[in-house]
Amino acid sequence: MDYSNLYIIIPSYNPSEKLIGLTQDLKKYFQNIIVINDGSKPDYDYIYKKAEENKCTILKNDSNLGKGQSIKDGIKEALNRNNKNLKGFITVDSDGQYSADDVKNVADELLNNSQSLVLGIRDFSKIKLSAKQKFRNSISTLLFKLSTGKKCKDTQTGLRGIPLNLLEMALDESGKRYEYEMNFLMDAMLAVDTKTVSVQTDSTGNDRASNYHVFSDTLRVFARFITYTFSSLSSYLLDVILFAVLNQHLIPRIITNDVACVWISSSIGKIAAAVLNYIINKKLSFKSKAPGTVEFLKYLIVFLIKLTGSGVFVNLLKSYIPIPITLLRCIVDTLIFFVCYRLQKVWVFKKTAKETV
């Protein structure tokens, strides 16, 4: 295989000496290796010096910008060096848990499937995980399944082959830290086919989770879903407030029929809430840059499901599920909430890959 048009990107922060051995082994196969020093302490300069002696390009950030930003910086550096014959990028964790042979196998798969995302998948039954790693894997697996409906055995893999058709997505993806990996994985797996390669993981390579801050980084990973929840609550409050103001103070001045007042006030409130919900989800929750017309039409379909689904399903299920109707309504509305989130993620605001030759 010819790997001259592939770039290996290794983001790192306060790495162990395993990075030295990793870069030395990678040079047996690859000539283009970019290591990002993401604001590491001066105590680790000797490790980067050794990596540079192994003919790696070293990029240095003055402060810790995050793993996601480091990957983006590595991709940009690769583009500056070779923007005509690129075949793709392979991101590799710096902690030494992936061997050079694992990276080579992912590279081979990427070159054989130039339009597909390639993931190096670990066998967790053979790895002793820390409590922090188990928590992180559980959180990421839950979020991934909730958001995409797809299965991924290793959502936290740090060994990924990124094809050229995902270049724009990789550079534009939201997030600068650990959340970037999850955001990109979800969008990429919805956009292109995914190939997997089993890897022989070094079970002692546990440095990857040591820089993961359980509270702040978990919030970042869930940022899209949190923003979506905020959007739903905000639009609901707007709906209620508009209905109250219009029905009690404004519409009765024009129309005296009570039924008509309620209907008009309710309709205006829901339309305004739908527009607000769409704008927040497009700009903040899913950060879509696609033209709005088609997306808005798709969103209206989801909105109609949300608007009518509660009443329809409560009436259908109340005869079969012997629980208080209010509780049944809460259960149905919760399920509709998650269904609408997934529909907006995988259909309304779905990101697409750029076709490459």
Phi, psi and chi 1 to 4 in degrees:
 res  aa     phi    psi   chi1   chi2   chi3   chi4
   1 MET       -  144.7  -74.7  -77.3 -171.5      -
   2 ASP   -98.8  111.8  178.6   11.0      -      -
   3 TYR  -100.9   11.9  -55.7  118.6      -      -
   4 SER   -66.6  -20.5   60.7      -      -      -
   5 ASN  -108.7   18.5  -69.5  -45.7      -      -
   6 LEU  -108.3  144.2  -75.7  178.8      -      -
   7 TYR  -119.0  128.4  -83.3   76.2      -      -
   8 ILE   -90.6  126.9  -51.8  -59.9      -      -
   9 ILE  -118.5  120.2  -62.6  172.4      -      -
  10 ILE  -120.4   98.3  -52.1  176.8      -      -
  11 PRO   -75.8  141.9   27.1  -31.4      -      -
  12 SER  -150.8  150.1   64.0      -      -      -
  13 TYR  -146.2  118.0  174.7   66.5      -      -
  14 ASN    47.8   57.5  -65.4  -17.8      -      -
  15 PRO   -74.5  160.9   32.0  -37.4      -      -
  16 SER   -85.9  176.3   71.6      -      -      -
  17 GLU   -68.4   -8.0  -68.1 -174.1   -8.8      -
  18 LYS   -62.0  -24.8  -70.0 -179.8 -179.2  179.4
  19 LEU   -63.3  -34.4  177.2   58.8      -      -
  20 ILE   -63.6  -49.4  -60.2  173.0      -      -
  21 GLY   -64.2  -37.6      -      -      -      -
  22 LEU   -62.3  -47.5  174.4   62.8      -      -
  23 THR   -66.4  -35.7   55.0      -      -      -
  24 GLN   -64.0  -42.3 -171.1  171.3   12.7      -
  25 ASP   -70.3  -37.0  -68.1  -19.6      -      -
  26 LEU   -65.5  -30.8  -74.1  172.4      -      -
  27 LYS   -65.0  -15.6  -71.2  -53.3  -64.9 -176.2
  28 LYS   -66.8  -26.1  -62.3  174.4 -176.2  176.8
  29 TYR  -116.3  -34.7  -56.0  113.5      -      -
  30 PHE  -119.4  142.7  -54.7   99.7      -      -
  31 GLN  -104.1  -13.6   63.1 -171.3   65.9      -
  32 ASN  -115.2   97.9  -55.7  -50.6      -      -
  33 ILE  -126.6  122.9  -56.0  173.4      -      -
  34 ILE  -115.1  120.7  -59.5  172.9      -      -
  35 VAL  -109.2  129.5  176.7      -      -      -
  36 ILE  -105.0  118.2  -60.9   88.5      -      -
  37 ASN   -86.5   98.9  174.4   -2.7      -      -
  38 ASP   -89.2   65.3 -170.8   25.3      -      -
  39 GLY    73.3   30.3      -      -      -      -
  40 SER   -65.1  156.7  -62.4      -      -      -
  41 LYS   -66.9  154.0  -63.6  176.6 -177.9  178.1
  42 PRO   -57.1  -25.1  -26.4   35.1      -      -
  43 ASP   -59.3  -19.8  -63.8  -13.9      -      -
  44 TYR  -100.8    5.4  -62.9   87.6      -      -
  45 ASP   -60.2  -34.0  -74.6  -11.8      -      -
  46 TYR   -64.9  -30.0   78.1   96.7      -      -
  47 ILE   -68.1  -42.8  -66.3  177.4      -      -
  48 TYR   -69.0  -32.3  -67.3  106.9      -      -
  49 LYS   -63.6  -42.5 -178.8   64.9  175.0  176.7
  50 LYS   -64.5  -40.4  -70.8  -70.4 -174.2 -179.5
  51 ALA   -63.9  -37.3      -      -      -      -
  52 GLU   -66.1  -36.4 -169.8  171.5   27.6      -
  53 GLU   -66.1  -24.2  -69.5  174.8    3.3      -
  54 ASN   -83.6   16.6  -71.1  -26.9      -      -
  55 LYS    68.0   34.3  -58.5 -172.3 -176.2  -56.6
  56 CYS   -96.0  149.0  -63.5      -      -      -
  57 THR   -85.2  128.0  -62.3      -      -      -
  58 ILE  -107.3  121.9  -51.6  -62.6      -      -
  59 LEU  -104.5  136.8  -56.7 -177.4      -      -
  60 LYS  -123.5  127.6 -175.9  176.1 -179.2  179.7
  61 ASN   -97.8  138.1  -64.0  -31.5      -      -
  62 ASP   -67.4  -28.2  -67.1  -27.7      -      -
  63 SER  -134.7  167.3   60.2      -      -      -
  64 ASN   -75.8  106.2 -179.0 -121.0      -      -
  65 LEU   -93.5  -17.9  -58.6 -179.9      -      -
  66 GLY   113.4  155.9      -      -      -      -
  67 LYS   -64.1  -41.3 -174.4  176.5 -176.2 -178.4
  68 GLY   -61.2  -44.6      -      -      -      -
  69 GLN   -65.1  -36.4 -173.5   59.1   51.2      -
  70 SER   -63.4  -41.3  -66.0      -      -      -
  71 ILE   -63.3  -42.7  -68.7  173.5      -      -
  72 LYS   -62.5  -42.6  -67.6  178.0 -176.2  179.6
  73 ASP   -63.4  -39.0  -69.8  -17.0      -      -
  74 GLY   -64.4  -40.4      -      -      -      -
  75 ILE   -64.6  -42.0  -67.7  175.2      -      -
  76 LYS   -63.3  -39.3  -68.9  175.8 -177.4  176.4
  77 GLU   -64.0  -40.1  176.0   65.9   18.2      -
  78 ALA   -63.1  -40.4      -      -      -      -
  79 LEU   -64.6  -37.9  -69.7  173.8      -      -
  80 ASN   -65.2  -29.7  -71.5  -24.5      -      -
  81 ARG   -86.9  -33.1  -71.5  167.0  165.4  -94.1
  82 ASN  -155.3   93.3 -177.8  -10.9      -      -
  83 ASN  -107.4   11.5   60.0    4.7      -      -
  84 LYS  -111.9  -41.2  -66.7 -178.1  178.9 -179.8
  85 ASN  -113.9   16.7  -58.7  -49.3      -      -
  86 LEU   -59.5  141.2  -88.3  173.3      -      -
  87 LYS  -110.7  -18.4  -63.1  -63.3 -176.8 -178.3
  88 GLY   151.8 -174.9      -      -      -      -
  89 PHE  -133.4  150.1  -43.1   89.6      -      -
  90 ILE  -127.7  118.2  -61.3  176.4      -      -
  91 THR   -91.7  136.3   62.3      -      -      -
  92 VAL  -134.7  132.0 -173.5      -      -      -
  93 ASP   -66.2  151.0  -78.2  -14.7      -      -
  94 SER   -88.9   -2.5   65.0      -      -      -
  95 ASP   -84.9    1.0   55.9   12.4      -      -
  96 GLY    82.6    7.2      -      -      -      -
  97 GLN   -76.5  -16.6   64.7  173.9  -55.8      -
  98 TYR  -107.9  132.1  -57.6  107.7      -      -
  99 SER   -86.0  166.3   69.2      -      -      -
 100 ALA   -62.0  -34.2      -      -      -      -
 101 ASP   -66.4  -37.0  -72.6  -27.7      -      -
 102 ASP   -61.0  -44.6  -70.7  -30.4      -      -
 103 VAL   -63.1  -42.4  179.5      -      -      -
 104 LYS   -60.4  -42.7  175.6 -176.8  177.9  -62.3
 105 ASN   -63.9  -39.5  -69.3  -22.7      -      -
 106 VAL   -66.3  -39.7  168.9      -      -      -
 107 ALA   -62.6  -43.4      -      -      -      -
 108 ASP   -60.5  -43.8  -69.9  -18.0      -      -
 109 GLU   -64.8  -38.9 -168.9   70.9   22.3      -
 110 LEU   -66.0  -42.5 -179.9   60.5      -      -
 111 LEU   -67.7  -30.5  -69.3  175.1      -      -
 112 ASN   -81.1  -17.4  -71.5  -32.6      -      -
 113 ASN  -135.5   74.5  -60.1  -85.3      -      -
 114 SER   -69.8   -9.5   61.3      -      -      -
 115 GLN  -107.6    6.0  -56.7  -70.5  -40.2      -
 116 SER  -113.7  148.1  -60.4      -      -      -
 117 LEU   -77.4  137.5  176.0   70.4      -      -
 118 VAL  -119.7  128.3 -179.4      -      -      -
 119 LEU  -117.5  132.5  -57.5  177.4      -      -
 120 GLY   -84.9  114.2      -      -      -      -
 121 ILE  -102.6  129.3  -58.3  -63.9      -      -
 122 ARG   -91.4  152.4  -63.5  166.4  -69.9 -178.1
 123 ASP   -97.4  101.2 -175.8   -6.9      -      -
 124 PHE   -70.1  -15.4  -72.0  106.8      -      -
 125 SER   -69.5  -16.5   65.5      -      -      -
 126 LYS  -106.3    6.2  -60.3  178.5 -179.7  178.4
 127 ILE  -119.7  134.3  -53.9  172.8      -      -
 128 LYS   -89.7  110.1 -175.9  177.4 -179.8 -179.8
 129 LEU   -96.8  145.6  -60.2  176.3      -      -
 130 SER   -76.6  167.3   65.9      -      -      -
 131 ALA   -61.3  -37.3      -      -      -      -
 132 LYS   -65.5  -41.0 -175.5 -175.2  -70.6 -172.2
 133 GLN   -66.4  -41.4  -73.9  174.9  -52.9      -
 134 LYS   -62.0  -43.0  -70.5  179.2 -179.5  178.5
 135 PHE   -61.9  -46.3  174.2   79.5      -      -
 136 ARG   -63.0  -43.4 -175.6 -179.2  175.6 -168.0
 137 ASN   -64.8  -39.0  -72.9  -22.8      -      -
 138 SER   -64.8  -43.6  -61.8      -      -      -
 139 ILE   -63.2  -46.7  -72.8  -68.1      -      -
 140 SER   -68.2  -38.0   61.7      -      -      -
 141 THR   -65.3  -42.1  -59.7      -      -      -
 142 LEU   -61.5  -47.9  172.2   63.7      -      -
 143 LEU   -63.6  -41.6  177.9   60.9      -      -
 144 PHE   -63.0  -46.9 -170.5   86.0      -      -
 145 LYS   -65.0  -41.8 -178.9   66.7  175.6  177.7
 146 LEU   -62.6  -40.2  174.3   67.4      -      -
 147 SER   -81.9  -36.7  -59.8      -      -      -
 148 THR  -114.1  -22.4   66.5      -      -      -
 149 GLY    75.6    3.5      -      -      -      -
 150 LYS  -100.7  159.2  -69.2  177.4  173.4  -71.8
 151 LYS  -100.9  138.3  -70.9 -176.4  178.6 -179.5
 152 CYS  -140.8  118.2 -178.2      -      -      -
 153 LYS   -67.4  -22.9  -66.3 -179.2  179.8  179.6
 154 ASP  -144.5   80.8 -172.4    1.1      -      -
 155 THR   -70.0  -17.0   58.4      -      -      -
 156 GLN  -102.6   13.0  -67.3  -62.0  -60.2      -
 157 THR   -58.9  133.9  176.8      -      -      -
 158 GLY   -98.4   10.9      -      -      -      -
 159 LEU  -117.2  104.2  177.3   55.2      -      -
 160 ARG  -135.8  134.2  -56.2  177.5  178.9 -173.4
 161 GLY   -98.3  116.7      -      -      -      -
 162 ILE  -105.3  114.1  -57.3  174.1      -      -
 163 PRO   -73.4  163.6   29.1  -34.8      -      -
 164 LEU   -65.5  -27.1 -155.7   57.2      -      -
 165 ASN   -70.8  -10.4   59.6  -21.7      -      -
 166 LEU  -103.8   11.0  -68.2  177.5      -      -
 167 LEU   -58.2  -51.4  169.4   61.8      -      -
 168 GLU   -61.5  -41.4 -175.1  175.1  -27.0      -
 169 MET   -62.9  -42.9 -176.8 -175.8  -66.0      -
 170 ALA   -62.9  -36.3      -      -      -      -
 171 LEU   -80.1  -32.4  -70.8  174.8      -      -
 172 ASP   -92.2  -10.7  -68.7  -16.9      -      -
 173 GLU   -57.8  141.7 -171.3   60.4   76.8      -
 174 SER   -73.7  151.4   60.5      -      -      -
 175 GLY   102.5  145.5      -      -      -      -
 176 LYS  -119.8  -14.9  -66.8 -176.1  177.4 -178.5
 177 ARG  -115.6 -141.1  -62.0 -173.4  178.0  -84.7
 178 TYR   -63.5  -28.0  -76.7  104.1      -      -
 179 GLU   -64.4  -24.9   76.4  -81.6   10.9      -
 180 TYR   -58.0  -44.3  169.0   86.0      -      -
 181 GLU   -59.6  -43.3  -70.4 -174.2  -68.9      -
 182 MET   -69.6  -44.0  177.1   58.7   71.1      -
 183 ASN   -59.2  -45.7  -68.3  -18.8      -      -
 184 PHE   -66.5  -42.6  175.8   74.5      -      -
 185 LEU   -60.6  -43.9 -178.1   63.6      -      -
 186 MET   -63.8  -47.3  -70.6 -169.2  -67.6      -
 187 ASP   -67.2  -40.9  -71.3  -24.1      -      -
 188 ALA   -67.2  -42.8      -      -      -      -
 189 MET   -69.3  -22.5  -75.0 -170.3   66.6      -
 190 LEU   -81.7  -21.5  -72.0  171.2      -      -
 191 ALA   -94.6  -34.2      -      -      -      -
 192 VAL  -135.9  169.0  -60.2      -      -      -
 193 ASP   -69.1  151.5 -174.9   34.0      -      -
 194 THR  -121.2  131.2  -56.6      -      -      -
 195 LYS  -109.9  147.7  -56.2  -64.6 -177.4 -178.7
 196 THR  -123.2  149.3   60.5      -      -      -
 197 VAL  -131.2  125.6  175.3      -      -      -
 198 SER   -71.6  136.6  -63.7      -      -      -
 199 VAL  -121.5  149.9  -62.2      -      -      -
 200 GLN   -93.7   94.0  -59.0  -62.2  -42.4      -
 201 THR   -79.8  138.7  -49.8      -      -      -
 202 ASP   -75.8  110.0  176.7    2.2      -      -
 203 SER   -65.5  -12.9   60.7      -      -      -
 204 THR   -89.9   -2.4   61.7      -      -      -
 205 GLY   -84.0   74.4      -      -      -      -
 206 ASN  -105.9    8.9  -68.7  -31.6      -      -
 207 ASP   -65.7  -25.3  -65.6  -20.7      -      -
 208 ARG   -57.4  -38.9 -175.3  171.1 -165.1  -98.5
 209 ALA   -84.0  -11.7      -      -      -      -
 210 SER   -67.0  -27.0   63.2      -      -      -
 211 ASN   -92.8    5.7  -62.5  -43.5      -      -
 212 TYR   -87.5  118.3 -176.5   84.1      -      -
 213 HIS   -92.9  114.1  -59.4   93.3      -      -
 214 VAL   -52.9  -49.2  173.3      -      -      -
 215 PHE   -74.4  -57.4 -178.3   73.1      -      -
 216 SER   -67.2  -42.2   59.0      -      -      -
 217 ASP   -72.8  -31.4  -76.0  -36.4      -      -
 218 THR   -66.3  -39.6  -62.0      -      -      -
 219 LEU   -61.0  -40.3  -76.8 -179.6      -      -
 220 ARG   -65.9  -40.6  -69.9 -170.3 -177.4   99.1
 221 VAL   -61.6  -37.6  168.0      -      -      -
 222 PHE   -90.7    8.7  -87.7   95.1      -      -
 223 ALA   -56.1  -42.5      -      -      -      -
 224 ARG   -61.8  -45.8  -77.8 -177.4  176.0  177.8
 225 PHE   -68.8  -37.4 -174.5   73.7      -      -
 226 ILE   -64.0  -43.2  -67.2  171.9      -      -
 227 THR   -64.8  -39.2  -53.8      -      -      -
 228 TYR   -62.1  -41.4  173.0   80.4      -      -
 229 THR   -63.7  -44.2  -57.3      -      -      -
 230 PHE   -59.7  -41.7  167.1   77.6      -      -
 231 SER   -61.0  -43.3  173.9      -      -      -
 232 SER   -65.0  -43.1  -62.0      -      -      -
 233 LEU   -66.8  -41.4  -69.5  173.7      -      -
 234 SER   -62.9  -44.6  -60.6      -      -      -
 235 SER   -67.5  -35.3   57.6      -      -      -
 236 TYR   -64.3  -44.6  173.5   75.3      -      -
 237 LEU   -63.3  -40.6  -72.1  175.1      -      -
 238 LEU   -61.0  -42.6  177.5   63.1      -      -
 239 ASP   -58.2  -49.2 -177.4    6.6      -      -
 240 VAL   -64.9  -45.2  171.4      -      -      -
 241 ILE   -64.6  -46.4  -68.0  170.7      -      -
 242 LEU   -61.5  -42.0  -82.1  178.4      -      -
 243 PHE   -60.5  -45.1  173.3   78.6      -      -
 244 ALA   -64.1  -46.0      -      -      -      -
 245 VAL   -67.2  -47.5  172.2      -      -      -
 246 LEU   -66.2  -45.4  -68.4  171.5      -      -
 247 ASN   -71.4  -30.5 -172.0   56.1      -      -
 248 GLN   -96.4  -25.5  -65.1  178.9   23.8      -
 249 HIS  -125.0  -35.2  -57.5  -71.5      -      -
 250 LEU  -102.3  -55.5  -61.3  180.0      -      -
 251 ILE   -61.2  -39.5  -59.0  -61.0      -      -
 252 PRO   -59.6  -21.3  -27.4   37.4      -      -
 253 ARG   -71.8  -20.3  -63.9  179.8 -178.8 -179.0
 254 ILE  -105.8  -40.9  -55.8  172.0      -      -
 255 ILE  -123.3  132.2  -60.0  173.6      -      -
 256 THR   -94.2  -17.2   56.8      -      -      -
 257 ASN   -73.1  121.1 -174.7  -78.4      -      -
 258 ASP   -62.8  -41.9  -69.9  -18.7      -      -
 259 VAL   -62.3  -43.7  175.2      -      -      -
 260 ALA   -65.4  -37.4      -      -      -      -
 261 CYS   -61.8  -46.4  -76.1      -      -      -
 262 VAL   -62.8  -45.1  170.4      -      -      -
 263 TRP   -63.7  -46.6 -171.3   86.8      -      -
 264 ILE   -66.6  -44.8  -66.9  173.1      -      -
 265 SER   -61.9  -43.4  -59.2      -      -      -
 266 SER   -64.5  -42.0  179.5      -      -      -
 267 SER   -64.4  -45.0  -61.8      -      -      -
 268 ILE   -63.2  -43.0  -67.0  174.6      -      -
 269 GLY   -60.7  -44.5      -      -      -      -
 270 LYS   -70.9  -36.9  -68.9 -168.7 -179.3  -57.2
 271 ILE   -64.2  -45.4  -69.0  171.6      -      -
 272 ALA   -63.2  -40.8      -      -      -      -
 273 ALA   -64.7  -39.3      -      -      -      -
 274 ALA   -64.3  -42.3      -      -      -      -
 275 VAL   -64.3  -44.5  172.0      -      -      -
 276 LEU   -62.7  -44.7  175.8   64.8      -      -
 277 ASN   -61.3  -41.3 -173.9 -110.4      -      -
 278 TYR   -64.5  -44.6  169.0   77.1      -      -
 279 ILE   -64.5  -46.5  -68.3  172.9      -      -
 280 ILE   -64.0  -43.9  -65.5  177.3      -      -
 281 ASN   -65.7  -40.3  -73.8  -15.8      -      -
 282 LYS   -68.1  -45.4  178.9  177.7  175.1   64.7
 283 LYS   -84.6  -34.3  -60.4  -64.0 -176.3 -178.5
 284 LEU  -114.7  -49.3  -61.1  177.8      -      -
 285 SER   -67.4  -50.0  -60.0      -      -      -
 286 PHE  -112.9   -8.9  -56.8  105.1      -      -
 287 LYS    47.6   53.7  -63.7 -173.5  177.6 -179.8
 288 SER   -83.3  139.3  172.0      -      -      -
 289 LYS  -110.5    7.4  -63.6 -178.8  179.8 -179.5
 290 ALA   -73.4  157.5      -      -      -      -
 291 PRO   -54.8  142.9  -25.3   34.8      -      -
 292 GLY   -80.1  -22.6      -      -      -      -
 293 THR   -61.6  -54.7  -56.0      -      -      -
 294 VAL   -64.6  -41.9  175.5      -      -      -
 295 GLU   -60.2  -42.0  -79.2 -172.4  -19.9      -
 296 PHE   -67.2  -37.3 -173.1   68.9      -      -
 297 LEU   -64.6  -41.8  -69.1  175.5      -      -
 298 LYS   -63.4  -41.1  -70.3 -179.6  178.7  179.4
 299 TYR   -61.9  -38.5  172.5   80.9      -      -
 300 LEU   -60.4  -36.4  -74.0  179.5      -      -
 301 ILE   -64.5  -44.5  -65.0  174.3      -      -
 302 VAL   -63.9  -39.0  175.4      -      -      -
 303 PHE   -62.9  -39.9  175.0   73.3      -      -
 304 LEU   -65.6  -37.7  -69.8  174.8      -      -
 305 ILE   -61.2  -44.7  -66.7  173.1      -      -
 306 LYS   -65.1  -38.0 -175.3  177.5 -179.5 -178.9
 307 LEU   -71.5  -42.0 -173.7   64.7      -      -
 308 THR  -100.5  -19.2   61.7      -      -      -
 309 GLY   -61.0  -40.1      -      -      -      -
 310 SER   -58.7  -54.1 -179.5      -      -      -
 311 GLY   -62.7  -41.5      -      -      -      -
 312 VAL   -62.7  -49.8  170.6      -      -      -
 313 PHE   -75.0  -32.0  -75.2  105.9      -      -
 314 VAL   -63.0  -44.1  167.6      -      -      -
 315 ASN   -65.8  -35.0  -78.0  -44.0      -      -
 316 LEU   -72.0  -34.5  -73.7  174.3      -      -
 317 LEU   -95.8  -18.3  -63.6  173.8      -      -
 318 LYS   -61.9  -27.0   65.5 -178.5 -179.3 -179.5
 319 SER   -80.9  -17.6  -60.3      -      -      -
 320 TYR  -105.5  -21.9  -58.6   97.0      -      -
 321 ILE  -115.1  105.2  -56.8  177.7      -      -
 322 PRO   -79.0   66.9   31.0  -35.4      -      -
 323 ILE  -130.2  161.1   60.3  175.2      -      -
 324 PRO   -52.7  139.1  -26.9   34.7      -      -
 325 ILE   -63.2  -31.1 -165.9  167.1      -      -
 326 THR   -64.6  -42.8  -58.6      -      -      -
 327 LEU   -64.4  -41.2  177.3   58.2      -      -
 328 LEU   -61.0  -41.6  179.4   60.5      -      -
 329 ARG   -60.8  -42.3  165.6   76.4 -174.8  -87.6
 330 CYS   -63.0  -41.9  -69.5      -      -      -
 331 ILE   -64.8  -46.7  -66.0  173.0      -      -
 332 VAL   -62.2  -44.9  168.9      -      -      -
 333 ASP   -63.8  -36.2  -75.8   -8.2      -      -
 334 THR   -65.2  -43.8  -59.6      -      -      -
 335 LEU   -64.1  -41.3  -68.6  174.3      -      -
 336 ILE   -63.5  -37.7  -69.9  174.8      -      -
 337 PHE   -57.3  -47.4  173.6   81.4      -      -
 338 PHE   -71.7  -37.6  -73.8  109.2      -      -
 339 VAL   -62.0  -44.4  167.9      -      -      -
 340 CYS   -66.7  -34.6  -71.8      -      -      -
 341 TYR   -61.8  -46.9  172.7   74.5      -      -
 342 ARG   -65.6  -41.2 -177.9  178.6  -66.5  179.8
 343 LEU   -60.9  -40.2  -76.4  173.3      -      -
 344 GLN   -70.1  -34.4  -69.1 -175.6   61.0      -
 345 LYS   -70.5  -47.6  170.5   66.7 -178.4  171.1
 346 VAL   -93.7   -9.4  -54.1      -      -      -
 347 TRP  -131.8  -58.1 -176.6   51.9      -      -
 348 VAL   -65.0  -53.4  178.1      -      -      -
 349 PHE  -109.4   26.7  -59.5  109.2      -      -
 350 LYS   -62.1  133.5  177.4 -177.6  176.1 -178.9
 351 LYS   -88.9  146.6  -64.1 -178.5  180.0  179.6
 352 THR  -116.7  158.2   58.1      -      -      -
 353 ALA   -89.6  156.7      -      -      -      -
 354 LYS   -92.0  126.0 -177.9  178.6  179.6 -179.9
 355 GLU   -67.2  134.5  -67.0  -62.3  -34.0      -
 356 THR  -126.9  157.2   59.2      -      -      -
 357 VAL   -88.4      -  179.1      -      -      -
